[in-house]
Amino acid sequence: MTAPRITVIICTRNRAAFVAPCLDSVLRQTLPRDHYEILVVDGSTDETPAVVARYAAQGVRYLYEPVQGLSRARNTGWRNALGRYVGYLDDDAQAVEGWLESALAAFDRVRPEPGWVGGPIDLQWEVPGPAWLDVSLQECLGRLDLGTQARWLERRERLGGGNSFFLRDLLEQTGGFNENLSRVGDILLSGDETELQLRLQAAGHRLYYEPGVRILHYVPRERTLPKFFFRRYYWGGVTDELIRRTMRQRGLGGAAAELPSAHTAESSSVFVRLRRLVHNGLALCGLGSAEARIRARIYYAYVAGHFAGVVRWHLHRQPPAGRS
């Protein structure tokens, strides 16, 4: 039996309602079925194993990962993959039919071979988003749109980890995802993707954007409420600070200065940062619309997260290992 070219990895935990539509979208791919395998890495206590078992006859593999954490599940996935390439799809997302074929074509066509291939992420809303939830804020919901042309990305541009393809050997060489920067339960650290990007770029690899590598990502009602964004951006500030310090500890301070982030378009200019602090401070004092006040609170949640990240680093400093 010939090994598949691509392993699709779906990491999930207690989201049984989403797994079946996700799997169905992967099974509808235009790429011939013998060219790819599907691997579900699960840490659930709900009925997810039973849902996945219904797909066993279609060749879907199942692995139970008892240790919580998205990065841990991602690493378990590539370590057990049979394909030369591995692709990650969020469990609450659905891939368009040409998703796998477009990704494989990018690896086959583009030279030098990309270190990371990804594409657009469109949002599927349970309810319409409120007026204050502008395009920039939608990025932390997963939204990604870098245009209709395939191209290499600039160093500060980013791809979404839940719609990503890698050469398996490259993940093995670099140690994969940093499990010290992983989302675990209510701890919304989310820096494993960004830190991996910085390490890949420091090693000379580049990211490639392919418009055909498109997915639809579900946004539930609770993720359109201000309190979600306050928490998400607070942990975004923590994440970004920990990544900067981790990269400096590795001797990659230059890479840390080019930090790509879905949480903010923060400039390194002291003047720009001061202007944003003042502008958002005035909005908090009532000098602006209700929407502006919500966005200001989100911004200050991010700033507070930075300070919390400094404290967390000194109290819980971790070794600078991508390997585990």
RARA-V882312 format. One record per pair of residues at least 12 apart in sequence whose ideal C-beta (glycine too) atoms are under 6 Angstrom apart, sorted by sequence separation. I is the first residue (numbers start at 1). GAP is how many residues later the second one is. If there is no record, write none. Layout:
i & gap
I & GAP
I & GAP
This chain:
i & gap
10 & 12
26 & 12
40 & 12
244 & 12
284 & 12
283 & 13
103 & 14
178 & 14
181 & 14
177 & 15
144 & 16
280 & 16
63 & 17
178 & 17
8 & 18
142 & 18
177 & 19
280 & 19
123 & 20
121 & 21
240 & 21
38 & 22
39 & 22
40 & 22
41 & 22
42 & 22
43 & 22
121 & 22
121 & 23
41 & 24
120 & 24
43 & 25
120 & 25
174 & 25
236 & 27
19 & 29
5 & 30
6 & 30
7 & 30
8 & 30
9 & 30
10 & 30
11 & 30
12 & 30
13 & 30
14 & 30
16 & 30
233 & 30
13 & 31
16 & 31
20 & 31
4 & 32
7 & 32
14 & 32
16 & 32
19 & 32
23 & 32
41 & 32
161 & 32
4 & 33
16 & 35
41 & 35
41 & 36
39 & 38
264 & 38
121 & 39
263 & 39
118 & 41
121 & 42
37 & 45
118 & 45
118 & 46
155 & 46
188 & 47
117 & 48
159 & 48
191 & 48
195 & 48
190 & 49
194 & 49
198 & 49
116 & 50
189 & 50
202 & 50
163 & 52
191 & 52
202 & 53
152 & 54
153 & 54
152 & 56
153 & 56
198 & 57
151 & 58
150 & 60
11 & 62
103 & 62
11 & 63
146 & 63
148 & 63
36 & 64
233 & 65
237 & 65
241 & 65
236 & 66
30 & 67
234 & 67
238 & 67
242 & 67
9 & 68
30 & 68
226 & 68
233 & 68
237 & 68
241 & 68
245 & 68
22 & 69
25 & 69
26 & 69
28 & 69
31 & 69
93 & 69
229 & 69
233 & 69
237 & 69
25 & 70
31 & 70
234 & 70
238 & 70
250 & 70
29 & 71
30 & 71
230 & 71
234 & 71
238 & 71
249 & 71
19 & 72
90 & 72
18 & 73
21 & 73
7 & 74
18 & 74
246 & 74
7 & 75
142 & 75
7 & 76
15 & 76
88 & 76
6 & 77
9 & 77
4 & 78
5 & 78
87 & 78
141 & 78
3 & 79
4 & 79
5 & 79
6 & 79
7 & 79
8 & 79
9 & 79
10 & 79
12 & 79
85 & 80
86 & 80
6 & 81
10 & 81
86 & 82
115 & 85
81 & 87
78 & 90
115 & 90
115 & 91
116 & 91
117 & 91
119 & 91
119 & 92
124 & 92
140 & 92
78 & 93
117 & 93
114 & 94
119 & 94
120 & 94
121 & 94
122 & 94
123 & 94
124 & 94
125 & 94
126 & 94
127 & 94
118 & 95
119 & 95
126 & 95
129 & 95
121 & 96
123 & 96
78 & 98
110 & 98
75 & 101
75 & 102
106 & 102
156 & 102
158 & 102
74 & 103
155 & 103
106 & 104
156 & 104
71 & 106
72 & 107
71 & 108
102 & 108
69 & 110
102 & 110
103 & 110
71 & 111
102 & 111
70 & 112
69 & 113
70 & 113
98 & 114
99 & 114
69 & 115
68 & 116
96 & 118
95 & 120
71 & 121
93 & 122
94 & 122
140 & 122
139 & 123
93 & 124
92 & 126
180 & 138
178 & 144
179 & 145
175 & 147
174 & 148
175 & 148
132 & 159
131 & 160
132 & 162
132 & 163
